[in-house]
Amino acid sequence: KQEVTQIPAALSVPEGENLVLNCSFTDSAIYNLQWFRQDPGKGLTSLLLIQSSQREQTSGRLNASLDKSSGRSTLYIAASQPGDSATYLCAAFNQAGTALIFGKGTTLSVSS
Amino acid sequence: EPEVTQTPSHQVTQMGQEVILRCVPISNHLYFYWYRQILGQKVEFLVSFYNNEISEKSEIFDDQFSVERPDGSNFTLKIRSTKLEDSAMYFCASRTPWREGQWEQYFGPGTRLTVT
């Protein structure tokens, strides 16, 4: 059964820092992995999807990597801004490739 | 840009009452999902739906839950007799048929269900 863990649970950084959020999953036979952003009391905004055949995916200041052999994914945020403050969720597809299994998220706070 | 919409944004109901949560997926999507997030906890998968039938469901999705696509646009989640522990944010999601690079699920803004 796929389980997803994210560390750290919370992170506070000053504006401008580069940072890395970590995600680990137990079943390396994943199809794809998706990173989301969630603002307080709001829905989930998809940031990046990495297919199982890819090693990384980039969108603007965000870069996500996937290492299936070690069961890890990282989300790299360059030059952080106060507007990046949110909870970042990692989700791996289950074995059937149908449902997303979520981690609990990393809550990021970027101070100006 | 197309988006998934959900109504209502907040629903308050009494224990034992039936509720129907509504979703309008993105128009060319064919796979539909419901997830829920209890306050302070992980987002959990409830059910996936394709070709007018349930393709997968979790242990949470018991006989009290049902899903329906009553017409070409709406996708609904019904809870027959709500319990206090059903209080959560319910998210609808959709995606296109599988083809290379198109696994991405798009989520709606959620319906906050409060059972009193």
Interface residues (C-beta under 8 A of the other chain):
Chain A: Y31 N32 Q34 F36 G41 K42 G43 L44 T45 S46 L49 Q51 L89 A91 F93 N94 A96 G97 T98 A99 L100 I101 F102 G103 K104 G105
Chain B: Y33 Y35 Q41 K42 V43 E44 F45 S48 S55 E56 S58 F91 E100 G101 W103 E104 Q105 Y106 F107 G108 P109 G110 R112
